[in-house]
C-alpha cells in the first residue's frame, strides 16, 4: 500500500496528538491518580478504535484494488480479443508466436501458431520493411511493423481504400479542344461544303465525348471546353486520345486536313488555376505544331499524337509585328547577348549572326556567346576569323561579366535553358527573347519578354531572315552574314529536301538577292575524310527492328562528335525500307548522344521526349549522362517496345 495512504493514520500529526495526550495524563496523575487512570482507560479505548478502523480501511482498500485490477485485466484482454486491429508476434525464425482473434478472422485459418509468417501473408515475404498496405482476399489492411519487438499490427482500411479510389476517380479534369486548321481547310469551299465539313467533325467530337463521359461545350466555331472525371482521363490515356486519329483520317481527303489540339490539366490548387493550366497545355500543343494532346499531370506534361507534319500557317503580319517588337527591345537595352544551344550547329550560329545584324542595325552593342568550336561550325568559325564579326564572339565566362540589368538576352534555335551554352546566363538575365523553330517542350524559359516560336519553319535561320526583311529598308548585309544564314537553312532542310515550305524559298531568295554565296555555303559544309570514315564505322553496326526502324551504336570506347552522329542518322534514313533511324554514340564530354530521324510515319520527337530530349516529328535528339551507349540502346528499345505495345506504332 502506498505510504501516502497509510500515513493518513500514523503520520506525524497523530504521533504528536497521542504523545500530547500521554503528557496530559501524566500531569493529571500528579494531582489525582483516579482521574489519570480514567484518562488512561479512555486513551487506550480510543487507540483501539483507531487501530480497528485502520485495519478495516486496509482490508477494504485491498479488496477494492484487487477488484479494480481484475476488471482492468479483463478489459485489456477483452480489448485485445475484440478490438478491430490485428496483432501478431513472431519469433526470430519468422514463425507466428501469438496472435489475437482478429488475425484468425483475417486469414480464415484455425491454426497459426508455429506457421511461417510469409506462408500466412505472402506479401510480407522477403521484406525488410513491411508494405504500408496489403490485400487479403477482398479486404485491404494497413500494416504497421515494429521490427524491434517482432510485432505486426493490421488495420482494416477497406472502406477508406474504396473512398480514396472513388475520390481519385471522381477528381475533376478540365480541358480545351481546338480545331487547328479549320479556316485553312475551309478555304476554297462554298458555305454548304464548309458547313458540312464542320458538322461532320463536330459530330465525331461529340460522339467521342459521349463515349468517354465528357461534358463538352462549344464557345467558338472551332473551340470546345471540356469537363470530365479522372476515370475518363485514364481511359483517354489508354486510347492515346484516339480522337486525334479519327478527325485526321476523316478529313484526310481534304487539301488541308483538319487536325485537333487538346490541352488538359488533371489537377490544380483551385478551379481557376486548373483552367489556366489547361489553357497553357493547349498553348504548348499549338506551339508544338498541333495535332496532339498535352496533358499536365502534376509537375510533368505528357504529349500524345503529333503524327502529322505541321501545316504552315505563319503570316507575314506576325513576322512584321515580332520584328518591330524586337527592334524596340534592342533599342531599350544597353547591350544584347545572343546565345544558341550547346554544341551549336550551322543553324544556331547562322541565326545568331543574323540577330547580331539586327542589333547593329539599330546602333547597339551586341555579342554572340560561343564556347568551344565543333566540326559542325568549324568552317564558319574559320571564315569569321579576320572578319569584323570576330570581335563579337565572346566566351561564356566573358558573357557573364557583360550581363547586367539592362542587357537583353536573345536565345536562338532553342527554348530550353538547360540546353543553352551557358544556363547561368539565362538565370541571370532580366529580359529574355526566344526565337526558335523546335516544337515546344515541357521545359521553357521562365517569363520571356518576347517569344517567336514557329514549329512550321524549316530553321531558325529562316525565321531570323524574315525578321530582317522588316528592319530598315536601307539595311545592307555582308556576304558572310547572308551566307551564314543560308548555310543554316541548307543544313536544317538537307539542301531543301525536307521541311521546306514556300516561306523557306522566299527567305532563301531574299538572302540570295543580298549576296549569299552558294559556293561558299558548299565550302563551309564540306565534309572531312576522317569524319566520313567514323560515320561509316557507326553505320556498319546497324540493326533493324520492327522491319522499319534502324538502330546503330558507335564502337565501344570510341568517342564521336555530335555532327557525325547526326549525319549517320541521316545516312541510315536514306536506306530502302527504313522509316526511322536512331544513332547512338559516346561524345567527348562523356555524354551519350542519340540522334533520331524519320520520314514522318514515326514521330521521333515523342520517343526522344520519353528519354528527356526533344525536337521535331522527323528530327529529334537527346543527350544522356552517366550511361554507356549499350545502356542507352536498351533504354531506347524499351521506349520503342512500350510505344508499339500501347498504340501499335510509335506515332
GUBALO-381378 format. One record per residue (C-alpha): residue number from 0; residue in one letter; y, x, z. Coordinates in Angstrom, 1 decimal, padded with zeros to 4 digits. Layout:
<lumtors>
nr/rest/v/u/w
NUM/A/Y/X/Z .
...
</lumtors>
This chain:
<lumtors>
nr/rest/v/u/w
0/X/000.0/000.0/000.0 .
1/X/003.4/001.4/-000.8 .
2/X/005.4/002.9/002.1 .
3/X/008.5/000.7/001.3 .
4/X/006.4/-002.3/002.1 .
5/X/004.7/-001.1/005.3 .
6/X/007.9/000.2/006.8 .
7/X/009.2/-003.3/006.9 .
8/X/007.4/-003.5/010.3 .
9/X/007.4/000.0/011.8 .
10/X/010.4/001.5/010.3 .
11/X/013.0/003.4/012.4 .
12/X/014.8/000.2/013.4 .
13/X/011.6/-001.2/015.0 .
14/X/010.9/002.0/016.8 .
15/X/014.4/002.1/018.2 .
16/X/014.1/-001.5/019.3 .
17/X/010.8/-001.0/021.1 .
18/X/012.0/002.2/022.8 .
19/X/015.1/000.5/023.9 .
20/X/013.1/-002.4/025.4 .
21/X/010.9/000.0/027.4 .
22/X/014.0/001.8/028.7 .
23/X/015.4/-001.6/029.9 .
24/X/012.1/-002.4/031.6 .
25/X/012.1/001.0/033.4 .
26/X/015.7/000.5/034.5 .
27/X/014.8/-003.1/035.7 .
28/X/011.9/-001.6/037.8 .
29/X/014.3/000.4/039.9 .
30/X/015.9/-002.9/041.0 .
31/X/012.9/-005.3/041.2 .
32/X/009.4/-004.4/040.1 .
33/X/008.4/-008.1/039.9 .
34/X/010.9/-008.6/037.0 .
35/X/009.9/-005.3/035.5 .
36/X/006.2/-006.4/035.5 .
37/X/007.2/-009.7/033.9 .
38/X/009.2/-007.9/031.2 .
39/X/006.3/-005.6/030.5 .
40/X/003.9/-008.5/030.0 .
41/X/006.4/-010.1/027.6 .
42/X/006.8/-006.8/025.8 .
43/X/003.1/-006.4/025.3 .
44/X/002.8/-010.0/024.1 .
45/X/005.5/-009.5/021.6 .
46/X/003.8/-006.2/020.4 .
47/X/000.5/-008.1/020.0 .
48/X/002.2/-010.8/017.9 .
49/X/003.9/-008.2/015.7 .
50/X/000.6/-006.4/015.2 .
51/X/-001.3/-009.6/014.2 .
52/X/001.5/-010.6/011.8 .
53/X/001.3/-007.1/010.2 .
54/X/-002.5/-007.3/009.8 .
55/X/-002.2/-010.8/008.3 .
56/X/000.5/-009.7/005.9 .
57/X/-001.6/-006.7/004.7 .
58/X/-004.6/-008.9/004.1 .
59/X/-002.6/-011.5/002.2 .
60/X/-000.8/-008.8/000.1 .
61/X/-004.1/-007.0/-000.8 .
62/X/-005.6/-010.3/-001.8 .
63/X/-002.6/-011.1/-004.0 .
64/X/-002.6/-007.7/-005.7 .
65/X/-006.4/-007.9/-006.4 .
66/X/-005.9/-011.4/-007.8 .
67/X/-003.0/-010.2/-010.0 .
68/X/-004.9/-007.1/-011.2 .
69/X/-007.8/-009.2/-012.2 .
70/X/-005.6/-011.6/-014.1 .
71/X/-003.8/-008.8/-015.8 .
72/X/-007.0/-007.1/-016.8 .
73/X/-008.4/-010.4/-018.1 .
74/X/-005.2/-011.0/-020.0 .
75/X/-005.4/-007.5/-021.5 .
76/X/-009.0/-008.0/-022.6 .
77/X/-008.2/-011.4/-024.0 .
78/X/-005.2/-009.9/-025.9 .
79/X/-007.4/-007.1/-027.3 .
80/X/-010.1/-009.6/-028.3 .
81/X/-007.8/-012.3/-029.7 .
82/X/-004.7/-010.5/-030.9 .
83/X/-004.1/-010.7/-034.8 .
84/X/-004.3/-006.9/-035.0 .
85/X/-007.4/-004.9/-035.7 .
86/X/-008.2/-001.8/-033.5 .
87/X/-010.8/000.8/-034.5 .
88/X/-011.7/004.0/-032.7 .
89/X/-013.7/006.7/-034.5 .
90/X/-015.3/010.0/-033.4 .
91/X/-014.9/013.5/-034.8 .
92/X/-017.6/012.7/-037.4 .
93/X/-015.6/009.7/-038.7 .
94/X/-018.0/007.2/-037.2 .
95/X/-016.9/004.0/-035.5 .
96/X/-017.0/004.3/-031.7 .
97/X/-015.4/001.0/-030.8 .
98/X/-013.6/-001.9/-032.4 .
99/X/-012.1/-005.3/-031.4 .
100/X/-013.4/-008.6/-032.8 .
101/X/-010.6/-008.7/-035.4 .
102/X/-012.2/-005.7/-037.3 .
103/X/-015.5/-007.5/-037.3 .
104/X/-013.9/-010.6/-038.8 .
105/X/-012.2/-008.3/-041.4 .
106/X/-015.4/-006.8/-042.6 .
107/X/-017.8/-009.7/-042.0 .
108/X/-020.4/-007.2/-040.6 .
109/X/-022.1/-007.7/-037.3 .
110/X/-022.8/-004.1/-036.5 .
111/X/-020.1/-001.5/-037.0 .
112/X/-020.5/001.0/-034.1 .
113/X/-022.0/004.2/-035.4 .
114/X/-021.3/003.4/-039.0 .
115/X/-019.2/005.8/-041.1 .
116/X/-015.5/004.6/-041.5 .
117/X/-015.5/005.3/-045.3 .
118/X/-018.6/003.2/-045.6 .
119/X/-016.8/000.3/-043.9 .
120/X/-013.5/000.9/-045.6 .
121/X/-013.9/002.9/-048.9 .
122/X/-010.1/003.1/-049.2 .
123/X/-010.0/005.5/-046.2 .
124/X/-012.4/007.9/-047.8 .
125/X/-011.2/011.5/-048.1 .
126/X/-007.7/010.8/-047.0 .
127/X/-005.9/013.0/-044.5 .
128/X/-003.4/010.2/-044.0 .
129/X/-004.4/006.6/-044.4 .
130/X/-002.8/004.4/-047.1 .
131/X/000.0/002.2/-046.0 .
132/X/-001.8/-000.9/-047.4 .
133/X/-005.3/-001.7/-048.4 .
134/X/-007.2/-004.6/-049.9 .
135/X/-010.3/-006.0/-048.1 .
136/X/-011.7/-008.9/-050.0 .
137/X/-008.8/-011.3/-050.8 .
138/X/-006.7/-010.1/-047.9 .
139/X/-004.2/-007.3/-047.6 .
140/X/-003.8/-005.2/-044.5 .
141/X/-001.2/-002.8/-043.3 .
142/X/-002.8/000.4/-042.0 .
143/X/-001.4/002.4/-039.1 .
144/X/-003.2/005.6/-038.4 .
145/X/-003.0/007.7/-035.2 .
146/X/-004.9/010.8/-036.1 .
147/X/-004.4/012.4/-032.6 .
148/X/-006.1/009.5/-030.9 .
149/X/-008.5/008.9/-033.8 .
150/X/-007.3/005.4/-033.9 .
151/X/-006.6/002.8/-036.7 .
152/X/-004.6/-000.4/-036.4 .
153/X/-004.9/-003.1/-039.1 .
154/X/-002.4/-005.9/-039.5 .
155/X/-002.9/-008.8/-041.9 .
156/X/000.1/-008.9/-044.3 .
157/X/-001.4/-011.1/-047.0 .
158/X/001.3/-013.7/-046.7 .
159/X/004.0/-011.0/-046.7 .
160/X/002.4/-009.4/-049.7 .
161/X/002.4/-012.7/-051.6 .
162/X/006.1/-013.2/-050.7 .
163/X/007.0/-009.7/-051.8 .
164/X/005.3/-010.2/-055.2 .
165/X/006.9/-013.6/-055.6 .
166/X/010.3/-012.1/-054.8 .
167/X/009.6/-009.3/-057.3 .
168/X/008.5/-011.8/-060.0 .
169/X/011.5/-014.1/-059.4 .
170/X/014.2/-011.4/-059.5 .
171/X/017.0/-012.4/-061.9 .
172/X/017.3/-010.3/-065.0 .
173/X/020.4/-010.5/-067.3 .
174/X/020.6/-009.5/-070.9 .
175/X/022.6/-009.7/-074.1 .
176/X/021.2/-010.1/-077.6 .
177/X/023.3/-009.1/-080.7 .
178/X/022.6/-009.6/-084.4 .
179/X/023.7/-006.2/-085.8 .
180/X/024.2/-006.8/-089.5 .
181/X/024.9/-010.5/-089.7 .
182/X/028.2/-010.1/-091.5 .
183/X/026.9/-007.4/-093.8 .
184/X/023.7/-009.2/-094.5 .
185/X/025.6/-012.4/-095.4 .
186/X/027.9/-010.7/-097.9 .
187/X/027.2/-011.8/-101.4 .
188/X/025.7/-015.1/-100.3 .
189/X/027.2/-018.5/-100.6 .
190/X/027.8/-020.7/-097.5 .
191/X/024.5/-022.5/-097.8 .
192/X/022.4/-019.3/-098.1 .
193/X/024.3/-017.7/-095.2 .
194/X/023.8/-020.8/-093.0 .
195/X/020.1/-020.9/-093.9 .
196/X/019.7/-017.2/-093.0 .
197/X/021.4/-017.7/-089.6 .
198/X/019.3/-020.8/-088.9 .
199/X/016.0/-019.0/-089.6 .
200/X/016.9/-016.1/-087.5 .
201/X/018.3/-018.3/-084.6 .
202/X/015.1/-020.4/-084.7 .
203/X/012.9/-017.3/-084.4 .
204/X/015.0/-016.0/-081.5 .
205/X/014.8/-019.5/-079.8 .
206/X/011.0/-019.6/-080.1 .
207/X/010.8/-016.1/-078.7 .
208/X/013.0/-017.1/-075.8 .
209/X/010.8/-020.2/-075.1 .
210/X/007.6/-018.1/-075.3 .
211/X/008.9/-015.7/-072.6 .
212/X/010.6/-018.3/-070.5 .
213/X/014.1/-017.0/-071.2 .
214/X/017.3/-019.1/-070.7 .
215/X/019.2/-018.4/-073.9 .
216/X/022.8/-019.4/-074.6 .
217/X/024.9/-018.5/-077.7 .
218/X/028.5/-017.5/-077.0 .
219/X/029.3/-016.3/-080.6 .
220/X/027.8/-016.7/-084.0 .
221/X/025.8/-013.5/-083.6 .
222/X/025.7/-013.0/-079.8 .
223/X/023.5/-014.5/-077.1 .
224/X/023.4/-014.4/-073.3 .
225/X/020.0/-014.3/-071.6 .
226/X/018.9/-015.0/-068.1 .
227/X/015.2/-014.7/-067.1 .
228/X/012.9/-013.5/-064.3 .
229/X/011.3/-010.2/-063.7 .
230/X/007.9/-011.7/-064.5 .
231/X/009.2/-012.4/-068.0 .
232/X/010.6/-008.9/-068.3 .
233/X/007.2/-007.4/-067.6 .
234/X/005.7/-009.5/-070.5 .
235/X/008.6/-008.3/-072.7 .
236/X/007.9/-004.7/-071.9 .
237/X/004.2/-005.2/-072.6 .
238/X/005.1/-006.7/-076.0 .
239/X/007.7/-003.9/-076.5 .
240/X/010.3/-006.6/-077.3 .
241/X/008.4/-007.8/-080.4 .
242/X/011.4/-010.0/-081.5 .
243/X/012.9/-006.8/-082.9 .
244/X/010.0/-006.6/-085.4 .
245/X/009.9/-010.3/-086.1 .
246/X/013.5/-010.6/-087.2 .
247/X/013.5/-007.3/-089.1 .
248/X/010.3/-008.4/-091.0 .
249/X/011.6/-011.9/-091.8 .
250/X/014.8/-010.6/-093.3 .
251/X/013.3/-007.5/-095.0 .
252/X/013.7/-009.1/-098.4 .
253/X/017.5/-009.2/-098.0 .
254/X/019.6/-006.5/-099.5 .
255/X/020.7/-005.6/-095.9 .
256/X/018.1/-006.9/-093.4 .
257/X/019.3/-008.3/-090.1 .
258/X/018.3/-006.3/-087.0 .
259/X/018.8/-007.1/-083.3 .
260/X/020.2/-005.1/-080.4 .
261/X/019.3/-006.1/-076.9 .
262/X/020.8/-004.9/-073.6 .
263/X/019.0/-005.8/-070.4 .
264/X/019.8/-005.0/-066.7 .
265/X/016.9/-005.5/-064.3 .
266/X/018.8/-005.1/-061.1 .
267/X/022.2/-004.6/-059.6 .
268/X/024.1/-004.8/-056.3 .
269/X/025.8/-008.1/-057.5 .
270/X/025.5/-010.5/-060.4 .
271/X/028.9/-009.3/-061.7 .
272/X/027.8/-005.7/-061.7 .
273/X/024.4/-006.5/-063.2 .
274/X/026.1/-008.4/-066.0 .
275/X/028.3/-005.3/-066.6 .
276/X/025.2/-003.1/-066.7 .
277/X/023.6/-005.4/-069.2 .
278/X/026.7/-005.1/-071.4 .
279/X/026.7/-001.4/-071.0 .
280/X/023.0/-001.3/-072.1 .
281/X/023.9/-003.3/-075.2 .
282/X/026.7/-000.8/-076.0 .
283/X/024.2/002.0/-075.7 .
284/X/021.7/000.3/-078.0 .
285/X/024.5/-000.3/-080.6 .
286/X/025.7/003.3/-080.2 .
287/X/022.2/004.5/-081.0 .
288/X/022.2/002.6/-084.3 .
289/X/021.0/-000.8/-083.2 .
290/X/017.6/-002.4/-084.0 .
291/X/016.4/-001.6/-080.4 .
292/X/016.4/-002.8/-076.9 .
293/X/017.9/-000.8/-074.0 .
294/X/016.6/-001.7/-070.5 .
295/X/018.4/-000.4/-067.5 .
296/X/015.9/-000.5/-064.6 .
297/X/017.2/001.3/-061.5 .
298/X/018.6/004.7/-062.5 .
299/X/016.8/005.0/-065.8 .
300/X/017.4/003.5/-069.2 .
301/X/014.3/002.8/-071.3 .
302/X/014.5/002.2/-075.0 .
303/X/012.3/000.0/-077.2 .
304/X/012.2/-000.3/-081.0 .
305/X/014.6/001.7/-083.2 .
306/X/012.1/001.7/-086.1 .
307/X/014.7/001.4/-088.9 .
308/X/017.4/003.6/-090.1 .
309/X/020.9/002.6/-089.0 .
310/X/022.9/000.7/-091.7 .
311/X/026.1/002.5/-092.5 .
312/X/028.9/000.2/-091.4 .
313/X/031.7/002.5/-090.4 .
314/X/035.1/001.5/-091.6 .
315/X/038.0/003.8/-092.6 .
316/X/040.2/001.8/-090.2 .
317/X/038.2/003.1/-087.3 .
318/X/038.3/006.7/-088.6 .
319/X/042.1/006.4/-089.1 .
320/X/042.6/005.0/-085.5 .
321/X/040.5/007.7/-084.0 .
322/X/042.3/010.4/-086.0 .
323/X/045.7/009.2/-084.7 .
324/X/044.5/008.8/-081.2 .
325/X/043.0/012.4/-081.3 .
326/X/046.3/013.8/-082.6 .
327/X/048.2/012.1/-079.7 .
328/X/045.8/013.5/-077.1 .
329/X/046.1/017.0/-078.6 .
330/X/050.0/016.8/-078.6 .
331/X/049.9/015.8/-074.9 .
332/X/047.8/018.8/-074.0 .
333/X/048.8/022.4/-073.2 .
334/X/045.7/023.7/-075.0 .
335/X/042.5/022.5/-076.4 .
336/X/038.9/023.8/-075.8 .
337/X/036.2/022.9/-078.4 .
338/X/032.6/023.2/-077.4 .
339/X/029.3/022.3/-079.0 .
340/X/025.7/022.3/-077.8 .
341/X/023.7/025.2/-076.5 .
342/X/022.2/027.3/-079.3 .
343/X/024.7/025.9/-081.8 .
344/X/023.8/025.3/-085.4 .
345/X/025.9/025.2/-088.5 .
346/X/027.0/021.6/-087.9 .
347/X/028.2/022.3/-084.3 .
348/X/030.2/025.4/-085.3 .
349/X/031.4/023.9/-088.6 .
350/X/032.7/020.8/-086.9 .
351/X/034.3/023.0/-084.2 .
352/X/036.2/024.8/-086.9 .
353/X/037.3/021.5/-088.4 .
354/X/038.6/020.3/-085.0 .
355/X/040.4/023.6/-084.5 .
356/X/042.2/023.0/-087.8 .
357/X/043.4/019.6/-086.4 .
358/X/044.6/021.3/-083.2 .
359/X/046.5/023.9/-085.1 .
360/X/047.9/021.3/-087.5 .
361/X/050.0/019.9/-084.6 .
362/X/051.0/023.3/-083.4 .
363/X/048.8/023.5/-080.2 .
364/X/046.8/026.4/-078.9 .
365/X/043.0/025.9/-079.5 .
366/X/039.8/027.8/-078.8 .
367/X/036.2/027.4/-079.7 .
368/X/033.7/028.1/-076.9 .
369/X/030.7/030.1/-078.2 .
370/X/028.0/032.0/-076.4 .
371/X/025.6/034.4/-077.9 .
372/X/025.1/034.1/-081.7 .
373/X/021.8/033.0/-083.1 .
374/X/020.2/033.1/-086.6 .
375/X/021.4/029.5/-087.3 .
376/X/025.1/030.7/-087.3 .
377/X/024.8/034.4/-087.8 .
378/X/026.1/034.2/-091.4 .
379/X/029.1/032.1/-090.5 .
380/X/030.0/034.2/-087.4 .
381/X/029.9/037.3/-089.5 .
382/X/032.2/035.6/-092.1 .
383/X/034.6/034.8/-089.3 .
384/X/034.9/038.5/-088.3 .
385/X/038.3/039.7/-089.6 .
386/X/039.5/036.2/-090.3 .
387/X/042.2/034.5/-088.2 .
388/X/039.6/032.3/-086.8 .
389/X/038.1/035.2/-084.9 .
390/X/040.8/035.2/-082.2 .
391/X/040.0/031.5/-081.5 .
392/X/036.4/032.3/-080.4 .
393/X/036.1/032.7/-076.6 .
394/X/033.1/033.2/-074.2 .
395/X/032.1/030.5/-071.7 .
396/X/033.4/032.7/-068.9 .
397/X/036.8/033.0/-070.6 .
398/X/036.9/029.3/-071.3 .
399/X/036.6/028.5/-067.5 .
400/X/039.6/030.7/-066.9 .
401/X/041.6/028.8/-069.6 .
402/X/040.7/025.4/-068.2 .
403/X/043.4/023.6/-066.2 .
404/X/044.6/020.1/-065.5 .
405/X/046.5/019.9/-068.8 .
406/X/043.6/021.2/-071.0 .
407/X/041.8/018.9/-073.4 .
408/X/038.1/019.5/-073.9 .
409/X/036.5/018.2/-077.1 .
410/X/032.7/018.1/-077.4 .
411/X/031.2/018.1/-080.8 .
412/X/027.6/017.5/-082.0 .
413/X/026.5/016.5/-078.5 .
414/X/027.3/013.9/-075.8 .
415/X/025.1/015.3/-073.1 .
416/X/026.8/017.6/-070.6 .
417/X/023.5/019.3/-069.7 .
418/X/023.1/020.4/-073.4 .
419/X/026.5/022.0/-073.8 .
420/X/027.1/025.7/-073.9 .
421/X/028.9/025.6/-070.5 .
422/X/028.2/022.5/-068.5 .
423/X/030.6/023.6/-065.7 .
424/X/033.4/023.2/-068.2 .
425/X/032.6/019.5/-068.6 .
426/X/032.7/019.0/-064.8 .
427/X/036.0/020.9/-064.5 .
428/X/037.8/019.1/-067.4 .
429/X/040.1/016.2/-066.5 .
430/X/040.0/014.8/-070.1 .
431/X/037.1/014.9/-072.4 .
432/X/036.8/013.8/-076.1 .
433/X/033.3/013.2/-077.6 .
434/X/032.7/013.5/-081.4 .
435/X/029.0/013.2/-082.2 .
436/X/026.6/011.6/-084.7 .
437/X/023.5/011.5/-082.5 .
438/X/022.1/008.3/-081.1 .
439/X/023.5/007.8/-077.6 .
440/X/021.0/008.8/-074.8 .
441/X/020.8/008.0/-071.2 .
442/X/022.9/011.0/-070.2 .
443/X/026.5/010.8/-071.2 .
444/X/029.9/012.4/-070.4 .
445/X/031.5/010.7/-067.4 .
446/X/034.7/008.8/-068.2 .
447/X/035.6/010.3/-071.6 .
448/X/039.2/009.5/-072.8 .
449/X/038.0/009.1/-076.4 .
450/X/034.6/008.6/-078.0 .
451/X/033.8/008.8/-081.7 .
452/X/030.0/008.5/-081.7 .
453/X/028.7/007.3/-085.0 .
454/X/024.9/007.5/-085.5 .
455/X/025.3/006.2/-089.0 .
456/X/026.9/009.5/-090.0 .
457/X/024.9/012.4/-091.5 .
458/X/026.5/015.0/-089.4 .
459/X/029.4/015.7/-087.0 .
460/X/031.0/017.8/-089.8 .
461/X/031.2/014.6/-091.9 .
462/X/032.9/012.8/-089.0 .
463/X/035.4/015.6/-088.5 .
464/X/036.1/015.8/-092.2 .
465/X/037.0/012.1/-092.2 .
466/X/039.3/012.6/-089.2 .
467/X/041.1/015.5/-091.1 .
468/X/041.8/013.2/-094.0 .
469/X/044.1/011.2/-091.8 .
470/X/046.0/014.1/-090.5 .
471/X/049.3/015.4/-092.1 .
472/X/049.1/014.8/-095.8 .
473/X/050.7/018.2/-096.4 .
474/X/047.9/019.9/-094.4 .
475/X/046.2/022.8/-096.3 .
476/X/042.8/024.1/-095.4 .
477/X/041.4/027.6/-095.8 .
478/X/038.3/028.2/-097.9 .
479/X/036.3/029.4/-094.9 .
480/X/037.3/026.3/-092.9 .
481/X/036.2/023.8/-095.7 .
482/X/033.1/025.9/-096.4 .
483/X/032.1/025.8/-092.8 .
484/X/032.3/022.0/-092.7 .
485/X/030.5/021.8/-096.0 .
486/X/027.7/024.0/-094.6 .
487/X/027.4/021.7/-091.6 .
488/X/026.9/018.7/-093.9 .
489/X/024.4/020.6/-096.1 .
490/X/022.3/021.7/-093.2 .
491/X/022.0/018.3/-091.5 .
492/X/021.3/016.5/-094.7 .
493/X/018.8/019.0/-096.1 .
494/X/021.1/019.5/-099.1 .
495/X/022.0/015.8/-099.3 .
496/X/018.3/014.8/-099.4 .
497/X/018.2/012.9/-096.0 .
498/X/020.7/010.6/-094.2 .
499/X/023.2/010.9/-097.0 .
500/X/025.4/007.8/-097.4 .
501/X/028.4/007.1/-099.7 .
502/X/030.7/008.4/-097.0 .
503/X/028.8/011.7/-096.9 .
504/X/029.5/012.3/-100.5 .
505/X/033.1/011.2/-100.1 .
506/X/033.5/013.8/-097.3 .
507/X/031.9/016.5/-099.4 .
508/X/034.2/015.6/-102.3 .
509/X/037.2/016.0/-100.0 .
510/X/036.1/019.4/-098.9 .
511/X/035.3/020.5/-102.4 .
512/X/038.8/019.5/-103.5 .
513/X/040.3/021.6/-100.7 .
514/X/038.4/024.7/-101.7 .
515/X/034.9/024.6/-100.2 .
516/X/032.9/027.3/-101.9 .
517/X/029.3/026.2/-102.6 .
518/X/028.2/029.7/-103.5 .
519/X/029.5/030.8/-100.1 .
520/X/027.5/027.9/-098.5 .
521/X/024.3/029.2/-100.1 .
522/X/025.2/032.7/-099.0 .
523/X/025.7/031.5/-095.4 .
524/X/022.3/029.7/-095.5 .
525/X/020.3/032.5/-097.0 .
526/X/017.0/033.0/-095.2 .
527/X/015.8/036.2/-093.6 .
528/X/012.4/037.5/-094.7 .
529/X/011.2/038.1/-091.2 .
530/X/012.2/034.5/-090.3 .
531/X/010.2/033.2/-093.2 .
532/X/007.1/035.2/-092.1 .
533/X/007.5/033.9/-088.5 .
534/X/007.8/030.3/-089.8 .
535/X/004.6/030.8/-091.8 .
536/X/002.8/032.0/-088.6 .
537/X/003.6/028.7/-087.0 .
538/X/002.7/026.6/-089.9 .
539/X/-000.8/028.1/-090.2 .
540/X/-001.6/026.8/-086.7 .
541/X/-001.2/023.2/-087.7 .
542/X/-003.4/020.3/-086.6 .
543/X/-003.2/016.7/-087.9 .
544/X/-003.5/013.8/-085.5 .
545/X/-004.0/010.1/-086.5 .
546/X/-004.2/011.2/-090.1 .
547/X/-000.4/011.5/-090.4 .
548/X/001.1/013.5/-087.5 .
549/X/001.2/017.3/-087.9 .
550/X/001.5/019.4/-084.7 .
551/X/001.9/023.2/-084.9 .
552/X/002.2/025.6/-082.0 .
553/X/003.5/029.1/-082.2 .
554/X/001.5/032.2/-081.5 .
555/X/000.8/032.7/-077.8 .
556/X/003.0/035.3/-076.2 .
557/X/005.4/035.3/-079.3 .
558/X/009.0/034.1/-079.0 .
559/X/010.8/032.2/-081.7 .
560/X/014.4/031.2/-082.2 .
561/X/015.4/027.6/-082.5 .
562/X/016.1/027.8/-086.2 .
563/X/012.6/029.0/-087.1 .
564/X/011.0/026.2/-085.0 .
565/X/013.2/023.6/-086.7 .
566/X/012.6/025.0/-090.2 .
567/X/008.8/025.0/-089.6 .
568/X/009.1/021.2/-088.7 .
569/X/011.0/020.6/-092.0 .
570/X/008.3/022.5/-093.9 .
571/X/005.4/020.5/-092.4 .
572/X/007.2/017.3/-093.2 .
573/X/007.1/018.2/-096.9 .
574/X/003.3/018.3/-096.9 .
575/X/001.5/015.5/-098.5 .
576/X/000.2/012.8/-096.1 .
577/X/002.4/013.9/-093.2 .
578/X/004.7/011.2/-091.9 .
579/X/005.9/013.1/-088.8 .
580/X/005.8/016.8/-087.7 .
581/X/006.1/018.4/-084.3 .
582/X/006.5/022.2/-083.9 .
583/X/006.2/023.8/-080.5 .
584/X/007.4/027.4/-079.8 .
585/X/008.5/029.6/-077.0 .
586/X/012.2/030.7/-077.1 .
587/X/013.5/034.0/-076.0 .
588/X/015.2/032.3/-073.0 .
589/X/011.8/031.2/-071.6 .
590/X/012.2/027.6/-072.6 .
591/X/009.6/025.8/-074.8 .
592/X/011.3/024.0/-077.7 .
593/X/009.8/021.1/-079.6 .
594/X/011.4/020.1/-083.0 .
595/X/010.4/016.8/-084.4 .
596/X/010.8/015.4/-087.9 .
597/X/009.7/012.2/-089.6 .
598/X/010.1/010.3/-092.8 .
599/X/011.3/007.2/-091.0 .
600/X/008.0/005.5/-090.4 .
601/X/007.7/007.0/-086.9 .
602/X/010.6/007.1/-084.5 .
603/X/010.5/010.7/-083.2 .
604/X/013.6/010.1/-081.1 .
605/X/011.8/007.8/-078.8 .
606/X/009.0/010.3/-078.5 .
607/X/011.3/013.2/-077.7 .
608/X/013.2/011.0/-075.1 .
609/X/010.0/010.5/-073.3 .
610/X/009.9/014.3/-072.8 .
611/X/013.6/014.5/-071.8 .
612/X/015.2/015.2/-075.2 .
613/X/016.7/013.0/-077.9 .
614/X/018.1/013.0/-081.4 .
615/X/017.7/010.6/-084.4 .
616/X/015.0/008.4/-085.7 .
617/X/014.0/011.1/-088.2 .
618/X/015.2/014.2/-086.4 .
619/X/014.9/015.0/-082.7 .
620/X/014.1/017.8/-080.3 .
621/X/013.6/018.7/-076.7 .
622/X/013.6/021.9/-074.6 .
623/X/011.1/022.1/-071.7 .
624/X/011.3/024.5/-068.7 .
625/X/008.5/026.1/-066.7 .
626/X/005.7/025.1/-069.1 .
627/X/003.6/027.0/-071.6 .
628/X/003.5/026.0/-075.3 .
629/X/000.0/024.7/-074.8 .
630/X/001.1/022.6/-071.8 .
631/X/004.0/021.3/-073.9 .
632/X/001.5/020.4/-076.6 .
633/X/-000.6/018.5/-074.1 .
634/X/002.4/016.5/-072.8 .
635/X/003.3/015.7/-076.4 .
636/X/-000.2/014.4/-077.2 .
637/X/-000.2/012.3/-074.1 .
638/X/003.1/010.6/-075.2 .
639/X/001.7/010.1/-078.7 .
640/X/-001.5/008.6/-077.2 .
641/X/000.4/006.2/-075.0 .
642/X/002.6/005.1/-077.9 .
643/X/-000.4/004.3/-080.0 .
644/X/-002.2/002.5/-077.2 .
645/X/000.8/000.3/-076.4 .
646/X/002.1/-000.5/-079.8 .
647/X/-000.4/000.7/-082.4 .
648/X/002.2/003.1/-083.7 .
649/X/004.9/005.3/-082.5 .
650/X/007.8/003.2/-083.7 .
</lumtors>
